[in-house]
Amino acid sequence: MSRDTTLLHPVLQGKLKEFLAACDKAGLKVSIVETFRTKAEQDALYAKGRTVKGSIVTNAKYPQSQHCWHTAFDFCRNDGQGAYNESGDFFTKVGKVGQSVCLKVVF
């Protein structure tokens, strides 16, 4: 799995920069944890909780995930409070930032 933002669609690369700047301005510290997924990577994630031990982490088979099309990125919280800690409505706030920036994308 890649964190390389240059693997994202060029339009999304620009939106990602806007997103990160808007999060920073709002005091919401985030880190990008994943961008593009290969077929093998998506297949392995889909297998979790199905044919491989663990919890289900995705319902998207290859090529249904936007990660497989260079049009998605995942992020986590990066403020020392725990990567996926929702306290203070962190992810709700980041989601609103994302909507304000990324809903304007036209491919």
N, CA, C and O atoms as CSV, one atom per row, in Angstrom:
chain,resi,resn,atom,element,x,y,z
A,1,MET,N,N,0.843,-1.175,0.000
A,1,MET,CA,C,0.000,0.000,0.000
A,1,MET,C,C,0.887,1.236,0.000
A,1,MET,O,O,1.939,1.276,0.638
A,2,SER,N,N,0.446,2.205,-0.709
A,2,SER,CA,C,1.309,3.359,-0.920
A,2,SER,C,C,0.804,4.594,-0.187
A,2,SER,O,O,-0.397,4.808,-0.027
A,3,ARG,N,N,1.750,5.385,0.243
A,3,ARG,CA,C,1.472,6.711,0.788
A,3,ARG,C,C,1.894,7.795,-0.206
A,3,ARG,O,O,1.805,8.986,0.089
A,4,ASP,N,N,2.344,7.378,-1.362
A,4,ASP,CA,C,2.883,8.288,-2.364
A,4,ASP,C,C,1.755,9.086,-3.010
A,4,ASP,O,O,0.999,8.557,-3.825
A,5,THR,N,N,1.646,10.339,-2.650
A,5,THR,CA,C,0.554,11.170,-3.160
A,5,THR,C,C,0.708,11.489,-4.641
A,5,THR,O,O,-0.251,11.925,-5.278
A,6,THR,N,N,1.910,11.277,-5.206
A,6,THR,CA,C,2.076,11.519,-6.644
A,6,THR,C,C,1.403,10.429,-7.474
A,6,THR,O,O,1.283,10.565,-8.692
A,7,LEU,N,N,0.962,9.347,-6.827
A,7,LEU,CA,C,0.232,8.294,-7.525
A,7,LEU,C,C,-1.250,8.629,-7.682
A,7,LEU,O,O,-1.973,7.941,-8.402
A,8,LEU,N,N,-1.695,9.678,-7.012
A,8,LEU,CA,C,-3.094,10.100,-7.132
A,8,LEU,C,C,-3.327,10.804,-8.464
A,8,LEU,O,O,-2.397,11.330,-9.076
A,9,HIS,N,N,-4.572,10.806,-8.899
A,9,HIS,CA,C,-4.948,11.550,-10.103
A,9,HIS,C,C,-4.482,12.993,-9.924
A,9,HIS,O,O,-4.598,13.532,-8.824
A,10,PRO,N,N,-3.962,13.632,-10.966
A,10,PRO,CA,C,-3.446,15.004,-10.835
A,10,PRO,C,C,-4.446,16.002,-10.232
A,10,PRO,O,O,-4.051,16.882,-9.467
A,11,VAL,N,N,-5.705,15.875,-10.562
A,11,VAL,CA,C,-6.703,16.790,-9.982
A,11,VAL,C,C,-6.803,16.564,-8.476
A,11,VAL,O,O,-6.877,17.519,-7.703
A,12,LEU,N,N,-6.804,15.291,-8.061
A,12,LEU,CA,C,-6.893,14.989,-6.635
A,12,LEU,C,C,-5.624,15.411,-5.893
A,12,LEU,O,O,-5.691,15.778,-4.720
A,13,GLN,N,N,-4.481,15.364,-6.556
A,13,GLN,CA,C,-3.249,15.841,-5.918
A,13,GLN,C,C,-3.408,17.299,-5.498
A,13,GLN,O,O,-3.017,17.680,-4.394
A,14,GLY,N,N,-3.982,18.108,-6.378
A,14,GLY,CA,C,-4.212,19.513,-6.051
A,14,GLY,C,C,-5.217,19.676,-4.927
A,14,GLY,O,O,-5.028,20.503,-4.034
A,15,LYS,N,N,-6.288,18.888,-4.968
A,15,LYS,CA,C,-7.304,18.952,-3.916
A,15,LYS,C,C,-6.746,18.485,-2.584
A,15,LYS,O,O,-7.122,19.002,-1.532
A,16,LEU,N,N,-5.852,17.510,-2.626
A,16,LEU,CA,C,-5.225,17.032,-1.398
A,16,LEU,C,C,-4.419,18.151,-0.749
A,16,LEU,O,O,-4.462,18.319,0.469
A,17,LYS,N,N,-3.691,18.912,-1.545
A,17,LYS,CA,C,-2.932,20.045,-0.997
A,17,LYS,C,C,-3.872,21.055,-0.349
A,17,LYS,O,O,-3.577,21.573,0.728
A,18,GLU,N,N,-5.002,21.340,-0.999
A,18,GLU,CA,C,-5.998,22.252,-0.429
A,18,GLU,C,C,-6.563,21.687,0.869
A,18,GLU,O,O,-6.720,22.407,1.855
A,19,PHE,N,N,-6.868,20.383,0.857
A,19,PHE,CA,C,-7.413,19.703,2.028
A,19,PHE,C,C,-6.457,19.797,3.210
A,19,PHE,O,O,-6.861,20.155,4.316
A,20,LEU,N,N,-5.187,19.473,2.971
A,20,LEU,CA,C,-4.201,19.509,4.055
A,20,LEU,C,C,-4.022,20.924,4.587
A,20,LEU,O,O,-3.894,21.115,5.796
A,21,ALA,N,N,-4.012,21.917,3.703
A,21,ALA,CA,C,-3.875,23.310,4.139
A,21,ALA,C,C,-5.097,23.738,4.955
A,21,ALA,O,O,-4.957,24.423,5.968
A,22,ALA,N,N,-6.287,23.339,4.521
A,22,ALA,CA,C,-7.513,23.703,5.243
A,22,ALA,C,C,-7.567,23.010,6.606
A,22,ALA,O,O,-8.009,23.609,7.587
A,23,CYS,N,N,-7.122,21.759,6.673
A,23,CYS,CA,C,-7.066,21.061,7.965
A,23,CYS,C,C,-6.094,21.765,8.899
A,23,CYS,O,O,-6.398,21.987,10.071
A,24,ASP,N,N,-4.933,22.113,8.378
A,24,ASP,CA,C,-3.922,22.802,9.179
A,24,ASP,C,C,-4.476,24.126,9.710
A,24,ASP,O,O,-4.297,24.455,10.882
A,25,LYS,N,N,-5.144,24.876,8.846
A,25,LYS,CA,C,-5.718,26.161,9.241
A,25,LYS,C,C,-6.762,25.986,10.340
A,25,LYS,O,O,-6.905,26.846,11.209
A,26,ALA,N,N,-7.488,24.872,10.298
A,26,ALA,CA,C,-8.516,24.591,11.301
A,26,ALA,C,C,-7.945,23.942,12.561
A,26,ALA,O,O,-8.684,23.639,13.498
A,27,GLY,N,N,-6.627,23.731,12.580
A,27,GLY,CA,C,-5.999,23.113,13.746
A,27,GLY,C,C,-6.215,21.610,13.818
A,27,GLY,O,O,-6.127,21.022,14.896
A,28,LEU,N,N,-6.496,20.988,12.690
A,28,LEU,CA,C,-6.736,19.555,12.616
A,28,LEU,C,C,-5.521,18.889,11.978
A,28,LEU,O,O,-5.337,18.964,10.763
A,29,LYS,N,N,-4.705,18.248,12.782
A,29,LYS,CA,C,-3.477,17.629,12.289
A,29,LYS,C,C,-3.778,16.227,11.760
A,29,LYS,O,O,-4.220,15.346,12.498
A,30,VAL,N,N,-3.525,16.046,10.462
A,30,VAL,CA,C,-3.758,14.749,9.816
A,30,VAL,C,C,-2.515,14.307,9.064
A,30,VAL,O,O,-1.661,15.120,8.710
A,31,SER,N,N,-2.428,13.008,8.828
A,31,SER,CA,C,-1.379,12.428,8.000
A,31,SER,C,C,-2.027,11.516,6.976
A,31,SER,O,O,-3.020,10.850,7.268
A,32,ILE,N,N,-1.474,11.487,5.790
A,32,ILE,CA,C,-1.947,10.594,4.751
A,32,ILE,C,C,-1.336,9.215,5.005
A,32,ILE,O,O,-0.120,9.084,5.142
A,33,VAL,N,N,-2.183,8.199,5.064
A,33,VAL,CA,C,-1.691,6.853,5.362
A,33,VAL,C,C,-1.792,5.911,4.172
A,33,VAL,O,O,-1.152,4.860,4.163
A,34,GLU,N,N,-2.589,6.272,3.163
A,34,GLU,CA,C,-2.695,5.403,1.997
A,34,GLU,C,C,-3.259,6.161,0.813
A,34,GLU,O,O,-4.119,7.030,0.957
A,35,THR,N,N,-2.752,5.811,-0.368
A,35,THR,CA,C,-3.264,6.403,-1.603
A,35,THR,C,C,-3.663,5.262,-2.548
A,35,THR,O,O,-4.701,4.632,-2.346
A,36,PHE,N,N,-2.866,4.998,-3.554
A,36,PHE,CA,C,-3.173,3.988,-4.561
A,36,PHE,C,C,-3.008,2.579,-4.025
A,36,PHE,O,O,-2.093,2.307,-3.247
A,37,ARG,N,N,-3.910,1.662,-4.450
A,37,ARG,CA,C,-3.792,0.233,-4.136
A,37,ARG,C,C,-3.740,-0.575,-5.428
A,37,ARG,O,O,-4.516,-0.345,-6.355
A,38,THR,N,N,-2.824,-1.510,-5.468
A,38,THR,CA,C,-2.760,-2.450,-6.591
A,38,THR,C,C,-3.878,-3.482,-6.444
A,38,THR,O,O,-4.548,-3.548,-5.413
A,39,LYS,N,N,-4.068,-4.284,-7.490
A,39,LYS,CA,C,-5.063,-5.357,-7.425
A,39,LYS,C,C,-4.739,-6.303,-6.274
A,39,LYS,O,O,-5.631,-6.683,-5.516
A,40,ALA,N,N,-3.484,-6.682,-6.138
A,40,ALA,CA,C,-3.079,-7.603,-5.072
A,40,ALA,C,C,-3.356,-7.011,-3.690
A,40,ALA,O,O,-3.810,-7.716,-2.789
A,41,GLU,N,N,-3.084,-5.728,-3.529
A,41,GLU,CA,C,-3.327,-5.075,-2.240
A,41,GLU,C,C,-4.825,-5.009,-1.926
A,41,GLU,O,O,-5.237,-5.267,-0.795
A,42,GLN,N,N,-5.639,-4.662,-2.934
A,42,GLN,CA,C,-7.078,-4.595,-2.702
A,42,GLN,C,C,-7.648,-5.983,-2.430
A,42,GLN,O,O,-8.501,-6.144,-1.557
A,43,ASP,N,N,-7.187,-6.972,-3.165
A,43,ASP,CA,C,-7.635,-8.346,-2.934
A,43,ASP,C,C,-7.281,-8.802,-1.518
A,43,ASP,O,O,-8.091,-9.453,-0.859
A,44,ALA,N,N,-6.087,-8.468,-1.050
A,44,ALA,CA,C,-5.655,-8.855,0.300
A,44,ALA,C,C,-6.512,-8.168,1.363
A,44,ALA,O,O,-6.880,-8.796,2.356
A,45,LEU,N,N,-6.830,-6.901,1.170
A,45,LEU,CA,C,-7.692,-6.207,2.130
A,45,LEU,C,C,-9.095,-6.808,2.140
A,45,LEU,O,O,-9.692,-6.991,3.200
A,46,TYR,N,N,-9.610,-7.109,0.957
A,46,TYR,CA,C,-10.952,-7.682,0.872
A,46,TYR,C,C,-11.008,-9.067,1.530
A,46,TYR,O,O,-12.041,-9.443,2.084
A,47,ALA,N,N,-9.935,-9.809,1.477
A,47,ALA,CA,C,-9.899,-11.144,2.069
A,47,ALA,C,C,-9.964,-11.115,3.592
A,47,ALA,O,O,-10.421,-12.079,4.206
A,48,LYS,N,N,-9.512,-10.018,4.215
A,48,LYS,CA,C,-9.512,-9.936,5.684
A,48,LYS,C,C,-10.931,-10.094,6.216
A,48,LYS,O,O,-11.861,-9.417,5.778
A,49,GLY,N,N,-11.068,-11.004,7.170
A,49,GLY,CA,C,-12.361,-11.257,7.781
A,49,GLY,C,C,-13.245,-12.168,6.946
A,49,GLY,O,O,-14.358,-12.508,7.346
A,50,ARG,N,N,-12.746,-12.556,5.794
A,50,ARG,CA,C,-13.490,-13.474,4.932
A,50,ARG,C,C,-12.701,-14.781,4.812
A,50,ARG,O,O,-13.057,-15.784,5.431
A,51,THR,N,N,-11.649,-14.765,4.028
A,51,THR,CA,C,-10.838,-15.969,3.851
A,51,THR,C,C,-9.523,-15.893,4.615
A,51,THR,O,O,-8.765,-16.862,4.662
A,52,VAL,N,N,-9.260,-14.738,5.209
A,52,VAL,CA,C,-8.052,-14.522,6.014
A,52,VAL,C,C,-8.506,-14.061,7.400
A,52,VAL,O,O,-9.455,-13.289,7.534
A,53,LYS,N,N,-7.818,-14.545,8.411
A,53,LYS,CA,C,-8.153,-14.181,9.785
A,53,LYS,C,C,-8.106,-12.672,9.984
A,53,LYS,O,O,-7.248,-11.994,9.418
A,54,GLY,N,N,-9.018,-12.151,10.779
A,54,GLY,CA,C,-9.061,-10.734,11.089
A,54,GLY,C,C,-10.445,-10.169,10.880
A,54,GLY,O,O,-11.388,-10.891,10.555
A,55,SER,N,N,-10.555,-8.878,11.070
A,55,SER,CA,C,-11.828,-8.180,10.899
A,55,SER,C,C,-11.958,-7.669,9.475
A,55,SER,O,O,-10.966,-7.335,8.828
A,56,ILE,N,N,-13.189,-7.613,8.997
A,56,ILE,CA,C,-13.443,-7.041,7.678
A,56,ILE,C,C,-13.051,-5.568,7.708
A,56,ILE,O,O,-13.443,-4.831,8.612
A,57,VAL,N,N,-12.277,-5.148,6.716
A,57,VAL,CA,C,-11.837,-3.753,6.644
A,57,VAL,C,C,-12.362,-3.023,5.415
A,57,VAL,O,O,-12.293,-1.796,5.343
A,58,THR,N,N,-12.888,-3.776,4.444
A,58,THR,CA,C,-13.453,-3.138,3.252
A,58,THR,C,C,-14.529,-4.034,2.655
A,58,THR,O,O,-14.476,-5.258,2.773
A,59,ASN,N,N,-15.484,-3.416,2.026
A,59,ASN,CA,C,-16.504,-4.156,1.285
A,59,ASN,C,C,-16.271,-4.051,-0.218
A,59,ASN,O,O,-17.068,-4.549,-1.012
A,60,ALA,N,N,-15.190,-3.408,-0.598
A,60,ALA,CA,C,-14.907,-3.164,-2.014
A,60,ALA,C,C,-13.941,-4.218,-2.559
A,60,ALA,O,O,-12.791,-4.311,-2.129
A,61,LYS,N,N,-14.432,-5.005,-3.511
A,61,LYS,CA,C,-13.557,-5.911,-4.242
A,61,LYS,C,C,-12.813,-5.084,-5.296
A,61,LYS,O,O,-13.249,-3.993,-5.664
A,62,TYR,N,N,-11.695,-5.616,-5.770
A,62,TYR,CA,C,-11.012,-4.971,-6.887
A,62,TYR,C,C,-11.908,-5.097,-8.113
A,62,TYR,O,O,-12.434,-6.186,-8.339
A,63,PRO,N,N,-12.113,-4.083,-8.900
A,63,PRO,CA,C,-11.578,-2.721,-8.868
A,63,PRO,C,C,-12.567,-1.696,-8.319
A,63,PRO,O,O,-12.520,-0.526,-8.700
A,64,GLN,N,N,-13.467,-2.125,-7.422
A,64,GLN,CA,C,-14.528,-1.239,-6.941
A,64,GLN,C,C,-14.038,-0.107,-6.050
A,64,GLN,O,O,-14.693,0.932,-5.970
A,65,SER,N,N,-12.926,-0.274,-5.391
A,65,SER,CA,C,-12.407,0.779,-4.516
A,65,SER,C,C,-11.837,1.934,-5.333
A,65,SER,O,O,-11.149,1.720,-6.331
A,66,GLN,N,N,-12.125,3.141,-4.906
A,66,GLN,CA,C,-11.574,4.328,-5.567
A,66,GLN,C,C,-10.055,4.378,-5.451
A,66,GLN,O,O,-9.390,5.042,-6.246
A,67,HIS,N,N,-9.503,3.674,-4.457
A,67,HIS,CA,C,-8.044,3.606,-4.321
A,67,HIS,C,C,-7.412,2.958,-5.558
A,67,HIS,O,O,-6.291,3.300,-5.933
A,68,CYS,N,N,-8.118,2.040,-6.179
A,68,CYS,CA,C,-7.602,1.332,-7.354
A,68,CYS,C,C,-7.615,2.216,-8.603
A,68,CYS,O,O,-7.014,1.866,-9.619
A,69,TRP,N,N,-8.284,3.335,-8.528
A,69,TRP,CA,C,-8.408,4.251,-9.665
A,69,TRP,C,C,-7.642,5.557,-9.435
A,69,TRP,O,O,-7.796,6.513,-10.194
A,70,HIS,N,N,-6.819,5.590,-8.390
A,70,HIS,CA,C,-5.987,6.770,-8.099
A,70,HIS,C,C,-6.843,7.967,-7.671
A,70,HIS,O,O,-6.424,9.114,-7.823
A,71,THR,N,N,-8.037,7.704,-7.141
A,71,THR,CA,C,-8.949,8.796,-6.807
A,71,THR,C,C,-9.396,8.771,-5.347
A,71,THR,O,O,-10.488,9.241,-5.028
A,72,ALA,N,N,-8.563,8.230,-4.459
A,72,ALA,CA,C,-8.899,8.198,-3.035
A,72,ALA,C,C,-7.626,8.222,-2.200
A,72,ALA,O,O,-6.568,7.762,-2.628
A,73,PHE,N,N,-7.759,8.764,-1.013
A,73,PHE,CA,C,-6.675,8.699,-0.035
A,73,PHE,C,C,-7.284,8.496,1.336
A,73,PHE,O,O,-8.413,8.913,1.593
A,74,ASP,N,N,-6.534,7.855,2.211
A,74,ASP,CA,C,-6.940,7.673,3.601
A,74,ASP,C,C,-6.021,8.518,4.464
A,74,ASP,O,O,-4.861,8.750,4.125
A,75,PHE,N,N,-6.558,8.971,5.577
A,75,PHE,CA,C,-5.778,9.775,6.497
A,75,PHE,C,C,-6.028,9.289,7.913
A,75,PHE,O,O,-6.974,8.545,8.174
A,76,CYS,N,N,-5.169,9.720,8.818
A,76,CYS,CA,C,-5.375,9.457,10.233
A,76,CYS,C,C,-5.108,10.738,11.008
A,76,CYS,O,O,-4.566,11.710,10.483
A,77,ARG,N,N,-5.496,10.708,12.239
A,77,ARG,CA,C,-5.245,11.817,13.155
A,77,ARG,C,C,-3.766,11.794,13.520
A,77,ARG,O,O,-3.201,10.725,13.753
A,78,ASN,N,N,-3.133,12.968,13.572
A,78,ASN,CA,C,-1.699,13.025,13.854
A,78,ASN,C,C,-1.394,14.116,14.876
A,78,ASN,O,O,-0.526,14.962,14.663
A,79,ASP,N,N,-2.121,14.079,15.983
A,79,ASP,CA,C,-1.921,15.088,17.022
A,79,ASP,C,C,-1.577,14.474,18.376
A,79,ASP,O,O,-1.666,15.134,19.411
A,80,GLY,N,N,-1.182,13.198,18.353
A,80,GLY,CA,C,-0.789,12.531,19.586
A,80,GLY,C,C,-1.952,12.007,20.414
A,80,GLY,O,O,-1.744,11.525,21.528
A,81,GLN,N,N,-3.169,12.091,19.896
A,81,GLN,CA,C,-4.350,11.651,20.639
A,81,GLN,C,C,-4.811,10.252,20.236
A,81,GLN,O,O,-5.809,9.748,20.751
A,82,GLY,N,N,-4.087,9.638,19.322
A,82,GLY,CA,C,-4.479,8.322,18.808
A,82,GLY,C,C,-4.939,8.467,17.375
A,82,GLY,O,O,-5.784,9.309,17.073
A,83,ALA,N,N,-4.399,7.665,16.504
A,83,ALA,CA,C,-4.619,7.804,15.064
A,83,ALA,C,C,-6.089,7.832,14.663
A,83,ALA,O,O,-6.459,8.540,13.727
A,84,TYR,N,N,-6.931,7.069,15.361
A,84,TYR,CA,C,-8.348,6.989,14.967
A,84,TYR,C,C,-9.281,7.349,16.120
A,84,TYR,O,O,-10.409,6.861,16.198
A,85,ASN,N,N,-8.800,8.202,17.005
A,85,ASN,CA,C,-9.586,8.671,18.154
A,85,ASN,C,C,-10.537,9.775,17.697
A,85,ASN,O,O,-10.098,10.810,17.194
A,86,GLU,N,N,-11.822,9.556,17.872
A,86,GLU,CA,C,-12.838,10.518,17.422
A,86,GLU,C,C,-13.150,11.584,18.470
A,86,GLU,O,O,-14.047,12.400,18.256
A,87,SER,N,N,-12.432,11.600,19.601
A,87,SER,CA,C,-12.747,12.587,20.631
A,87,SER,C,C,-12.702,13.999,20.058
A,87,SER,O,O,-11.893,14.310,19.184
A,88,GLY,N,N,-13.583,14.835,20.568
A,88,GLY,CA,C,-13.673,16.207,20.088
A,88,GLY,C,C,-14.256,16.299,18.688
A,88,GLY,O,O,-14.098,17.311,18.005
A,89,ASP,N,N,-14.939,15.226,18.261
A,89,ASP,CA,C,-15.541,15.178,16.918
A,89,ASP,C,C,-14.498,15.409,15.824
A,89,ASP,O,O,-14.790,16.013,14.792
A,90,PHE,N,N,-13.288,14.923,16.062
A,90,PHE,CA,C,-12.182,15.159,15.136
A,90,PHE,C,C,-12.524,14.772,13.702
A,90,PHE,O,O,-12.386,15.590,12.793
A,91,PHE,N,N,-12.965,13.544,13.492
A,91,PHE,CA,C,-13.203,13.071,12.125
A,91,PHE,C,C,-14.432,13.723,11.506
A,91,PHE,O,O,-14.509,13.882,10.288
A,92,THR,N,N,-15.371,14.092,12.324
A,92,THR,CA,C,-16.529,14.847,11.822
A,92,THR,C,C,-16.061,16.201,11.294
A,92,THR,O,O,-16.491,16.642,10.228
A,93,LYS,N,N,-15.186,16.848,12.039
A,93,LYS,CA,C,-14.651,18.144,11.612
A,93,LYS,C,C,-13.811,18.005,10.340
A,93,LYS,O,O,-13.935,18.809,9.417
A,94,VAL,N,N,-12.964,16.986,10.299
A,94,VAL,CA,C,-12.141,16.769,9.108
A,94,VAL,C,C,-13.032,16.443,7.911
A,94,VAL,O,O,-12.754,16.875,6.792
A,95,GLY,N,N,-14.089,15.691,8.142
A,95,GLY,CA,C,-15.025,15.372,7.066
A,95,GLY,C,C,-15.658,16.617,6.468
A,95,GLY,O,O,-15.846,16.703,5.254
A,96,LYS,N,N,-15.985,17.580,7.318
A,96,LYS,CA,C,-16.560,18.834,6.819
A,96,LYS,C,C,-15.533,19.607,5.990
A,96,LYS,O,O,-15.873,20.214,4.974
A,97,VAL,N,N,-14.279,19.579,6.432
A,97,VAL,CA,C,-13.213,20.219,5.653
A,97,VAL,C,C,-13.108,19.529,4.296
A,97,VAL,O,O,-13.034,20.186,3.258
A,98,GLY,N,N,-13.102,18.209,4.316
A,98,GLY,CA,C,-13.009,17.451,3.079
A,98,GLY,C,C,-14.157,17.741,2.133
A,98,GLY,O,O,-13.952,17.875,0.927
A,99,GLN,N,N,-15.348,17.838,2.665
A,99,GLN,CA,C,-16.503,18.152,1.825
A,99,GLN,C,C,-16.364,19.532,1.204
A,99,GLN,O,O,-16.701,19.724,0.036
A,100,SER,N,N,-15.878,20.478,1.963
A,100,SER,CA,C,-15.765,21.833,1.434
A,100,SER,C,C,-14.706,21.938,0.337
A,100,SER,O,O,-14.802,22.791,-0.545
A,101,VAL,N,N,-13.702,21.070,0.395
A,101,VAL,CA,C,-12.610,21.106,-0.582
A,101,VAL,C,C,-12.834,20.126,-1.723
A,101,VAL,O,O,-12.736,20.491,-2.895
A,102,CYS,N,N,-13.133,18.888,-1.377
A,102,CYS,CA,C,-13.117,17.819,-2.377
A,102,CYS,C,C,-14.431,17.624,-3.123
A,102,CYS,O,O,-14.431,16.977,-4.170
A,103,LEU,N,N,-15.521,18.139,-2.646
A,103,LEU,CA,C,-16.770,17.973,-3.390
A,103,LEU,C,C,-16.779,18.810,-4.662
A,103,LEU,O,O,-17.668,18.669,-5.501
A,104,LYS,N,N,-15.804,19.663,-4.797
A,104,LYS,CA,C,-15.703,20.502,-5.992
A,104,LYS,C,C,-14.944,19.804,-7.104
A,104,LYS,O,O,-14.761,20.385,-8.174
A,105,VAL,N,N,-14.492,18.565,-6.884
A,105,VAL,CA,C,-13.669,17.865,-7.855
A,105,VAL,C,C,-14.519,17.405,-9.039
A,105,VAL,O,O,-15.600,16.843,-8.864
A,106,VAL,N,N,-14.016,17.651,-10.230
A,106,VAL,CA,C,-14.634,17.153,-11.450
A,106,VAL,C,C,-13.545,16.472,-12.272
A,106,VAL,O,O,-12.565,17.112,-12.655
A,107,PHE,N,N,-13.710,15.190,-12.543
A,107,PHE,CA,C,-12.723,14.446,-13.329
A,107,PHE,C,C,-13.172,14.368,-14.765
A,107,PHE,O,O,-12.480,13.782,-15.597
